[in-house]
Amino acid sequence: MQGHLTCLDVAQVQVIAGDYSGGAATAMLMADEREREAANRVTLEARLAHEGVQWNWIESSGGLAECVTRAAGLADLIVVNRKLDVFPEPDMRGVTASIAVRSGTPVVAVPDDVRSLDVTGRALIAWDGSDPVTATMRTCIPLLKLAAAVMLLTIDDGGEGVPAEEAAAYLSRHDVHATIRRVAGKHRHADDIIAEESATWEASYCLMGAFSHNRLVEALFGGVTRRMLSTSKLPLILGH
């Protein structure tokens, strides 16, 4: 499979409250940020030299989610790191969710300790019949065709949406033959079920819709999207 990788290097603008030096302190922080990003480029160039993929490098400055969204207009996939232990920013859960919702492009959210995505392995689709997961699955048909097996995991929790049988029929018309797994979801969090089923089935990645329920509710009370971004051991492919 051929492809092209665009590396986006974002120097995040940091504003210091009470900076009475005419912005000098902010400028110093930006210079430090640029120095760190230059070091990152050296490291990445050394790695890409052995990957056999065409790539280019873009530099930008500003908010991370805004810069990625702006640069991804012609991208097929956006890849982000789910590193969570950086304080005070960026909060990669919020950044990833924002990119997925705003860009219209599937986002591959990779845990910090994972170094690859096995596209020829098993693909688990967390199917809730919502518009976000439907759109994401359609967009990712070329990726799903590479998978050794595809499973539609549907959780019976009383929700309504496109039935998993219709999704399986749609996939079969694209020569992707998925199995359906139904699990009772009463009194259990969906993310716990997805994690358990992914591990049992030895999935390579999980495809799901981002913020399938009301986004304000998810922002206030957590929600499946945020919990999956926090705890999943697998790469997640998210779309909205």
Backbone bond lengths (Angstrom), bond angles and torsions (degrees), N, CA, C in turn:
res aa  C-N    CA-C-N  psi(-1)  N-CA   C-N-CA  omega(-1)  CA-C   N-CA-C  phi
1 M - - - 1.469 - - 1.520 109.27 -
2 Q 1.322 115.64 129.38 1.440 120.95 179.84 1.522 109.77 -97.02
3 G 1.312 114.87 154.26 1.457 118.96 178.88 1.514 109.92 -168.40
4 H 1.294 115.46 174.69 1.463 121.80 178.54 1.523 108.05 -132.18
5 L 1.309 116.24 133.29 1.458 122.18 -178.61 1.529 109.80 -107.44
6 T 1.317 115.98 124.56 1.462 121.58 172.56 1.520 108.40 -105.58
7 C 1.311 116.32 120.30 1.465 121.72 178.78 1.528 108.56 -95.20
8 L 1.297 116.86 120.13 1.465 121.68 179.89 1.517 109.17 -103.07
9 D 1.317 115.93 117.54 1.459 122.58 -179.45 1.529 107.81 -102.10
10 V 1.329 116.02 109.44 1.466 120.69 -176.23 1.518 110.07 -106.41
11 A 1.320 116.16 118.43 1.464 121.61 170.33 1.520 106.77 -91.85
12 Q 1.316 115.68 110.77 1.459 119.28 -175.25 1.530 111.13 -77.18
13 V 1.302 115.22 129.49 1.461 121.19 -179.74 1.522 108.92 -75.24
14 Q 1.318 115.91 124.40 1.456 120.80 179.40 1.526 109.57 -113.75
15 V 1.313 115.08 125.60 1.464 120.98 -179.61 1.521 108.61 -106.13
16 I 1.329 116.38 129.24 1.457 121.40 -178.76 1.521 109.82 -97.83
17 A 1.319 115.16 122.09 1.466 119.19 177.25 1.526 108.92 -65.91
18 G 1.312 116.77 135.10 1.456 120.61 178.71 1.513 113.31 76.02
19 D 1.343 117.74 23.89 1.464 121.16 177.80 1.531 108.26 -80.16
20 Y 1.331 115.62 98.84 1.472 120.96 -177.19 1.532 112.19 -94.77
21 S 1.314 116.78 13.86 1.470 120.32 -176.97 1.517 111.86 -97.51
22 G 1.334 115.35 20.38 1.459 117.87 179.79 1.515 112.68 71.92
23 G 1.337 117.02 24.94 1.455 120.27 179.47 1.514 114.08 89.02
24 A 1.312 117.34 5.12 1.467 120.07 -176.99 1.521 111.45 -63.91
25 A 1.337 117.27 -40.26 1.467 120.03 -179.25 1.526 110.86 -64.93
26 T 1.334 115.57 -41.60 1.464 119.36 177.82 1.519 110.64 -63.21
27 A 1.349 116.21 -40.29 1.466 120.70 178.73 1.525 111.50 -63.14
28 M 1.328 116.96 -37.41 1.464 120.66 178.14 1.521 111.44 -65.96
29 L 1.339 115.46 -41.73 1.461 119.34 177.40 1.523 111.07 -63.23
30 M 1.340 116.53 -39.60 1.451 119.99 178.76 1.523 111.08 -64.82
31 A 1.330 116.68 -37.76 1.468 120.30 177.71 1.529 110.81 -63.39
32 D 1.345 115.51 -41.02 1.463 119.39 176.96 1.527 110.95 -63.55
33 E 1.341 115.18 -40.28 1.466 119.86 179.06 1.524 110.57 -62.81
34 R 1.316 117.03 -43.13 1.466 121.31 178.41 1.529 110.78 -61.99
35 E 1.324 116.45 -38.52 1.467 119.75 179.36 1.526 111.01 -65.05
36 R 1.333 116.06 -41.43 1.469 119.47 177.95 1.519 111.11 -64.69
37 E 1.331 116.38 -41.55 1.452 119.63 -179.46 1.525 111.22 -66.65
38 A 1.328 118.23 -34.32 1.469 121.08 176.64 1.526 110.65 -63.19
39 A 1.335 115.87 -39.03 1.460 119.99 176.86 1.524 110.98 -66.26
40 N 1.333 116.11 -38.32 1.465 120.31 176.74 1.527 110.85 -60.59
41 R 1.329 116.26 -39.33 1.464 119.46 -178.91 1.520 110.92 -64.86
42 V 1.308 117.18 -41.57 1.464 120.45 178.67 1.531 110.28 -59.08
43 T 1.331 115.88 -44.92 1.464 120.61 179.80 1.518 111.32 -63.73
44 L 1.326 116.65 -43.97 1.455 120.75 -177.74 1.526 111.59 -68.83
45 E 1.321 117.20 -39.19 1.462 119.89 178.43 1.523 111.15 -60.81
46 A 1.326 116.28 -39.29 1.466 119.90 178.78 1.530 110.58 -63.90
47 R 1.326 117.23 -37.89 1.465 120.30 179.57 1.524 111.43 -72.12
48 L 1.330 117.26 -44.27 1.455 120.71 -176.69 1.522 112.43 -68.16
49 A 1.319 116.93 -21.80 1.464 120.41 178.78 1.521 111.76 -61.10
50 H 1.338 116.85 -21.80 1.460 121.19 -177.88 1.528 112.95 -108.37
51 E 1.339 117.61 6.95 1.463 119.96 -174.60 1.520 113.63 -96.58
52 G 1.313 118.10 -16.62 1.455 120.75 178.91 1.519 114.07 66.93
53 V 1.322 117.84 35.38 1.458 121.87 -179.80 1.524 109.59 -125.75
54 Q 1.332 115.85 142.79 1.457 119.66 175.58 1.528 108.93 -74.95
55 W 1.335 115.67 140.55 1.451 118.17 -177.69 1.521 110.77 -153.39
56 N 1.313 114.99 161.12 1.454 120.80 171.79 1.520 108.98 -140.24
57 W 1.319 116.02 169.29 1.461 122.24 -172.75 1.521 109.19 -125.57
58 I 1.328 116.80 130.34 1.468 122.54 177.23 1.519 108.50 -123.67
59 E 1.324 116.23 134.85 1.460 120.92 175.90 1.526 109.83 -106.86
60 S 1.322 115.49 139.82 1.460 120.68 -178.97 1.520 108.23 -147.58
61 S 1.299 116.29 166.38 1.462 120.30 176.56 1.518 108.53 -142.56
62 G 1.336 115.02 146.73 1.451 121.37 -178.82 1.510 110.54 134.68
63 G 1.311 117.07 -156.02 1.456 121.29 177.68 1.515 110.66 -72.49
64 L 1.327 117.02 139.98 1.464 121.54 -174.21 1.528 111.93 -61.45
65 A 1.325 117.46 -51.10 1.463 120.25 -178.17 1.524 111.30 -62.00
66 E 1.330 116.92 -41.75 1.458 120.73 -178.93 1.525 111.11 -64.74
67 C 1.328 117.29 -42.86 1.468 120.72 -178.79 1.524 111.68 -66.58
68 V 1.330 116.62 -42.29 1.467 120.08 179.53 1.527 110.20 -65.13
69 T 1.325 117.11 -45.95 1.462 121.03 -179.61 1.521 111.04 -59.99
70 R 1.330 116.03 -41.97 1.467 120.50 -178.50 1.533 111.55 -66.79
71 A 1.324 116.80 -34.16 1.464 120.31 -175.96 1.528 113.45 -85.58
72 A 1.338 117.26 -9.25 1.466 120.49 -170.05 1.519 113.47 -100.50
73 G 1.320 117.66 18.39 1.454 119.92 -176.04 1.519 114.05 -58.56
74 L 1.337 117.36 -33.35 1.466 121.40 -179.05 1.520 111.91 -114.08
75 A 1.313 117.18 22.77 1.468 120.97 179.07 1.522 110.28 -91.78
76 D 1.340 116.17 146.21 1.462 121.25 175.08 1.523 111.15 -87.03
77 L 1.319 116.89 -32.34 1.459 123.26 177.96 1.521 108.90 -142.19
78 I 1.319 116.28 148.28 1.462 122.40 172.88 1.518 107.34 -115.37
79 V 1.326 117.05 128.40 1.461 121.42 -179.07 1.518 109.08 -110.05
80 V 1.330 116.65 125.75 1.460 121.63 178.02 1.516 109.45 -130.17
81 N 1.320 115.16 155.94 1.465 122.63 178.15 1.522 108.99 -91.70
82 R 1.340 116.16 136.53 1.461 120.49 178.08 1.527 111.31 -95.46
83 K 1.322 117.69 38.15 1.458 120.34 177.45 1.520 108.21 -66.34
84 L 1.332 116.52 126.78 1.468 120.36 -170.74 1.518 114.25 -112.23
85 D 1.338 118.16 -9.30 1.462 119.08 -170.18 1.522 112.94 -100.09
86 V 1.326 117.17 26.27 1.465 120.95 178.15 1.523 108.69 -95.57
87 F 1.322 117.06 126.39 1.464 120.69 179.90 1.526 108.60 -122.98
88 P 1.328 120.03 137.66 1.457 126.52 1.63 1.525 113.66 -89.87
89 E 1.353 117.89 -9.76 1.458 119.72 -177.18 1.511 109.42 -152.18
90 P 1.316 119.84 163.83 1.470 124.24 -2.54 1.525 112.04 -84.23
91 D 1.308 116.81 152.01 1.455 122.17 170.71 1.520 106.42 -85.02
92 M 1.343 116.98 100.05 1.452 120.19 -172.31 1.516 113.08 -68.20
93 R 1.330 117.89 -20.74 1.462 118.62 174.53 1.523 109.56 -65.50
94 G 1.333 116.19 -48.21 1.455 119.64 179.27 1.521 112.15 -67.35
95 V 1.343 116.74 -40.05 1.459 121.04 179.56 1.521 110.66 -62.33
96 T 1.335 116.34 -47.12 1.464 120.99 -178.65 1.519 111.02 -62.59
97 A 1.328 116.76 -46.19 1.462 120.37 179.86 1.520 111.18 -62.17
98 S 1.323 116.74 -40.96 1.454 120.58 -179.82 1.524 111.14 -64.03
99 I 1.329 116.71 -42.36 1.465 120.55 179.15 1.524 110.56 -64.57
100 A 1.330 116.67 -44.08 1.466 120.60 -178.51 1.523 111.39 -61.39
101 V 1.321 116.94 -40.67 1.461 121.07 -177.08 1.514 111.15 -75.51
102 R 1.329 117.61 -38.51 1.459 120.71 -171.52 1.516 114.26 -89.42
103 S 1.339 117.82 -27.44 1.458 119.52 -170.95 1.523 113.55 -84.82
104 G 1.339 117.46 -28.81 1.454 119.62 -173.91 1.509 113.25 74.06
105 T 1.340 117.60 9.26 1.463 123.63 -179.31 1.524 108.72 -117.69
106 P 1.336 118.68 136.26 1.464 119.69 177.91 1.521 112.05 -57.08
107 V 1.329 115.34 140.26 1.458 121.94 -178.82 1.523 109.08 -113.08
108 V 1.325 116.21 127.02 1.459 121.48 173.82 1.523 107.16 -94.59
109 A 1.320 116.54 108.99 1.466 122.21 -178.46 1.528 108.06 -100.34
110 V 1.333 116.27 112.11 1.458 122.00 -170.73 1.524 110.41 -106.36
111 P 1.335 118.42 127.68 1.474 120.11 175.00 1.521 110.79 -57.74
112 D 1.312 116.03 151.18 1.462 120.78 -173.23 1.529 112.98 -63.97
113 D 1.335 117.84 -25.02 1.463 120.05 -178.06 1.526 112.99 -95.97
114 V 1.326 117.76 7.56 1.468 121.88 178.47 1.521 109.03 -103.53
115 R 1.319 116.80 132.66 1.464 121.31 -174.60 1.523 113.91 -109.03
116 S 1.338 117.92 -1.75 1.460 119.20 -179.08 1.521 110.09 -157.89
117 L 1.333 115.48 164.23 1.454 122.84 175.68 1.517 107.07 -121.82
118 D 1.316 117.25 115.82 1.455 122.04 -178.90 1.522 108.94 -83.56
119 V 1.334 116.46 92.96 1.467 120.26 -177.34 1.520 111.62 -74.35
120 T 1.330 118.06 -12.95 1.461 120.67 178.63 1.530 111.83 -96.00
121 G 1.314 117.10 3.44 1.460 121.21 179.37 1.515 111.55 -86.57
122 R 1.324 115.78 -150.82 1.464 121.64 -177.20 1.531 110.54 -94.65
123 A 1.328 115.24 130.74 1.462 120.96 -179.28 1.521 109.57 -107.37
124 L 1.320 116.64 120.58 1.459 121.44 176.23 1.520 108.73 -101.54
125 I 1.324 116.52 126.66 1.460 121.96 176.98 1.521 108.24 -104.93
126 A 1.319 116.59 116.04 1.469 121.12 177.23 1.524 107.28 -78.82
127 W 1.325 115.97 93.94 1.462 121.47 -169.03 1.525 111.52 -94.51
128 D 1.332 115.89 116.91 1.460 120.24 174.14 1.524 111.85 -119.13
129 G 1.333 115.95 7.04 1.457 120.34 176.53 1.503 115.28 73.65
130 S 1.330 117.87 10.59 1.462 121.53 -176.39 1.530 110.94 -83.75
131 D 1.332 115.48 165.84 1.463 120.37 176.38 1.530 112.57 -60.24
132 P 1.352 119.29 -42.85 1.467 118.48 -179.20 1.531 113.85 -60.18
133 V 1.328 118.16 -45.56 1.463 118.92 -178.17 1.528 110.49 -72.43
134 T 1.328 117.51 -33.20 1.463 120.30 176.72 1.518 110.90 -62.20
135 A 1.333 116.67 -47.50 1.466 120.97 -179.99 1.516 111.37 -64.42
136 T 1.323 116.86 -40.98 1.465 120.66 -178.83 1.524 111.04 -65.91
137 M 1.329 117.15 -42.92 1.462 120.52 178.88 1.523 110.80 -61.58
138 R 1.331 116.99 -44.80 1.465 120.02 179.68 1.520 111.19 -59.39
139 T 1.332 116.22 -45.21 1.458 120.55 -178.08 1.523 111.59 -64.50
140 C 1.341 116.35 -32.11 1.467 121.00 -173.72 1.528 113.76 -94.33
141 I 1.332 117.84 15.03 1.463 120.10 178.07 1.535 112.17 -53.01
142 P 1.346 120.42 -45.88 1.467 118.96 179.15 1.525 112.61 -58.75
143 L 1.319 117.21 -35.11 1.460 121.06 178.48 1.527 110.74 -71.87
144 L 1.328 117.15 -42.91 1.461 121.25 -178.79 1.522 111.80 -65.14
145 K 1.323 117.39 -28.20 1.463 120.80 178.27 1.529 111.93 -64.95
146 L 1.309 116.86 -21.71 1.468 121.16 -179.25 1.519 112.19 -84.49
147 A 1.336 117.39 -14.62 1.458 121.46 -173.74 1.531 111.31 -73.80
148 A 1.326 115.33 144.11 1.465 120.59 176.55 1.528 110.54 -68.28
149 A 1.313 117.67 -31.78 1.463 122.59 178.59 1.520 108.55 -156.14
150 V 1.326 115.31 150.47 1.464 121.43 179.30 1.529 107.75 -130.39
151 M 1.318 115.97 134.05 1.455 120.56 177.47 1.522 110.03 -126.34
152 L 1.324 115.81 133.13 1.465 122.21 172.76 1.527 107.61 -94.68
153 L 1.320 115.78 109.82 1.466 121.01 178.57 1.513 108.10 -95.21
154 T 1.322 116.22 117.67 1.457 120.14 179.70 1.529 109.34 -120.48
155 I 1.310 115.41 133.43 1.465 122.20 -175.66 1.522 108.70 -105.56
156 D 1.315 116.17 119.10 1.468 120.82 -179.84 1.528 109.36 -78.00
157 D 1.330 115.13 93.76 1.463 120.03 -179.59 1.525 111.97 -124.42
158 G 1.324 116.24 16.74 1.461 119.77 178.85 1.507 114.11 88.13
159 G 1.336 117.71 -0.76 1.454 120.36 -179.41 1.517 111.92 -75.22
160 E 1.335 116.26 161.59 1.450 122.15 179.43 1.519 109.03 -116.55
161 G 1.308 116.02 152.17 1.454 121.16 179.55 1.511 109.56 165.78
162 V 1.318 116.29 -172.05 1.457 121.43 178.65 1.525 109.15 -65.19
163 P 1.333 118.89 125.98 1.464 120.45 -178.43 1.524 111.96 -63.39
164 A 1.324 116.07 150.61 1.455 121.10 179.82 1.525 111.11 -61.31
165 E 1.340 117.88 -31.04 1.464 120.95 178.92 1.533 111.32 -61.89
166 E 1.330 116.85 -38.15 1.460 120.05 177.91 1.529 110.65 -68.52
167 A 1.330 116.23 -37.97 1.465 119.53 177.26 1.529 110.71 -64.04
168 A 1.335 116.58 -41.60 1.464 120.68 179.12 1.521 110.75 -64.04
169 A 1.341 116.68 -40.42 1.460 120.26 178.70 1.524 110.91 -64.31
170 Y 1.351 116.22 -40.79 1.462 120.26 177.53 1.531 110.54 -61.76
171 L 1.321 116.80 -46.00 1.460 120.43 179.83 1.523 111.64 -61.37
172 S 1.340 116.61 -39.82 1.463 119.94 -177.72 1.524 111.23 -62.96
173 R 1.327 116.72 -31.07 1.465 119.33 177.88 1.516 111.87 -69.07
174 H 1.329 115.50 -15.78 1.474 120.56 175.23 1.531 111.12 -106.01
175 D 1.333 115.64 19.31 1.468 122.30 178.04 1.530 112.31 63.52
176 V 1.326 116.11 30.85 1.466 122.08 171.64 1.529 106.70 -115.17
177 H 1.310 116.82 111.69 1.465 121.13 -172.08 1.528 109.34 -104.35
178 A 1.321 114.96 101.75 1.463 121.68 -173.29 1.522 111.37 -99.82
179 T 1.314 115.23 147.20 1.460 121.34 169.85 1.532 108.30 -93.25
180 I 1.328 115.39 161.52 1.464 121.09 179.99 1.523 108.68 -117.92
181 R 1.316 115.47 131.90 1.461 121.40 177.32 1.523 108.35 -123.16
182 R 1.326 116.48 121.60 1.465 121.20 179.42 1.525 109.57 -106.53
183 V 1.318 115.35 134.55 1.460 120.99 -179.09 1.523 108.96 -132.27
184 A 1.311 116.84 136.30 1.461 120.80 175.71 1.525 109.36 -68.38
185 G 1.327 116.11 132.72 1.458 118.79 -175.23 1.510 114.75 -114.60
186 K 1.309 117.75 8.46 1.454 120.12 -176.41 1.523 110.61 -66.29
187 H 1.339 116.21 130.35 1.467 123.94 176.35 1.541 112.75 67.38
188 R 1.329 118.17 19.01 1.467 120.85 177.48 1.520 109.09 -133.16
189 H 1.342 116.00 144.74 1.462 120.00 175.03 1.520 109.98 -71.89
190 A 1.331 115.84 138.85 1.461 120.29 -179.11 1.519 111.78 -60.66
191 D 1.348 117.43 -37.94 1.468 119.41 -178.54 1.525 111.70 -65.64
192 D 1.335 117.83 -33.28 1.468 120.12 176.28 1.519 110.65 -65.41
193 I 1.328 116.49 -41.24 1.463 120.73 179.11 1.525 110.67 -65.67
194 I 1.329 116.47 -44.03 1.463 120.57 -179.71 1.528 110.39 -61.18
195 A 1.328 116.89 -44.16 1.463 120.83 179.75 1.531 110.99 -62.50
196 E 1.319 115.95 -43.71 1.469 120.45 -179.27 1.524 111.40 -64.65
197 E 1.323 116.68 -46.36 1.463 120.56 -179.09 1.523 111.56 -68.02
198 S 1.323 117.29 -36.18 1.469 121.09 177.70 1.517 110.99 -62.50
199 A 1.328 116.02 -43.10 1.461 120.10 -179.83 1.529 111.14 -67.83
200 T 1.343 117.06 -44.00 1.465 121.12 -179.09 1.526 111.17 -62.54
201 W 1.325 115.80 -40.90 1.472 121.04 -177.15 1.528 112.40 -85.42
202 E 1.334 116.00 -7.08 1.470 122.94 -178.59 1.529 111.36 58.68
203 A 1.322 115.07 49.98 1.458 120.73 178.69 1.520 110.96 -69.68
204 S 1.333 115.84 148.51 1.461 121.37 177.00 1.515 112.09 -88.24
205 Y 1.334 115.98 -30.63 1.459 120.63 176.28 1.524 109.05 -157.92
206 C 1.320 114.68 166.41 1.466 121.19 -179.13 1.522 108.81 -124.25
207 L 1.328 116.39 128.32 1.461 122.34 176.52 1.525 108.09 -104.47
208 M 1.314 116.68 132.65 1.463 120.31 -177.68 1.528 110.64 -155.28
209 G 1.311 115.48 162.15 1.449 120.45 174.60 1.518 110.32 -82.61
210 A 1.320 116.19 143.80 1.463 120.37 177.67 1.519 108.98 -92.89
211 F 1.333 115.95 129.08 1.465 122.08 178.82 1.528 110.94 55.33
212 S 1.342 114.77 57.21 1.457 119.27 178.03 1.520 111.13 -67.13
213 H 1.322 117.10 -27.97 1.458 120.92 175.28 1.529 108.77 -97.13
214 N 1.287 117.26 -178.34 1.458 121.17 -178.24 1.520 110.85 -55.34
215 R 1.342 116.72 124.64 1.456 120.15 -173.72 1.524 112.19 -65.92
216 L 1.323 117.85 -35.52 1.455 120.56 178.03 1.519 110.68 -62.56
217 V 1.327 116.08 -42.09 1.464 120.01 178.54 1.519 110.11 -62.75
218 E 1.352 116.83 -43.80 1.464 120.03 179.60 1.524 111.08 -63.46
219 A 1.345 116.23 -39.14 1.463 119.55 -179.46 1.522 111.16 -64.94
220 L 1.316 116.35 -36.59 1.456 120.45 -177.40 1.525 112.79 -78.66
221 F 1.319 116.59 -36.95 1.461 119.60 -170.15 1.531 113.85 -117.14
222 G 1.320 117.55 9.40 1.460 119.76 178.58 1.505 110.20 101.33
223 G 1.319 117.57 -91.71 1.453 120.76 177.08 1.510 112.53 90.35
224 V 1.334 114.61 164.05 1.456 121.47 -175.27 1.525 111.37 -62.52
225 T 1.334 117.40 -43.84 1.458 120.26 -176.61 1.521 111.41 -58.35
226 R 1.304 116.83 -51.47 1.469 120.17 -176.95 1.527 111.52 -66.06
227 R 1.339 117.00 -39.51 1.463 118.76 179.72 1.523 111.78 -67.60
228 M 1.317 116.66 -37.66 1.460 119.56 176.89 1.525 110.76 -64.73
229 L 1.312 117.44 -40.96 1.463 120.73 177.70 1.525 111.33 -64.72
230 S 1.325 116.78 -26.83 1.460 120.88 -178.45 1.519 112.75 -83.18
231 T 1.347 117.77 -34.63 1.458 119.63 -166.14 1.522 115.74 -121.22
232 S 1.329 118.38 -17.73 1.463 119.06 -173.79 1.529 111.63 -63.75
233 K 1.322 115.94 134.03 1.455 121.14 176.69 1.524 111.87 -85.88
234 L 1.321 116.11 -8.27 1.462 121.57 -178.30 1.521 111.42 -102.30
235 P 1.337 117.24 154.88 1.471 118.80 166.73 1.523 109.62 -60.55
236 L 1.313 116.65 139.11 1.460 122.61 178.32 1.521 108.93 -110.89
237 I 1.327 115.47 137.35 1.466 120.21 172.09 1.517 106.00 -109.58
238 L 1.334 115.44 113.27 1.466 122.25 -173.55 1.524 110.82 -114.72
239 G 1.308 115.47 144.71 1.461 120.10 174.16 1.511 109.17 -151.39
240 H 1.326 114.78 166.57 1.464 117.69 -177.47 1.526 109.88 -133.10
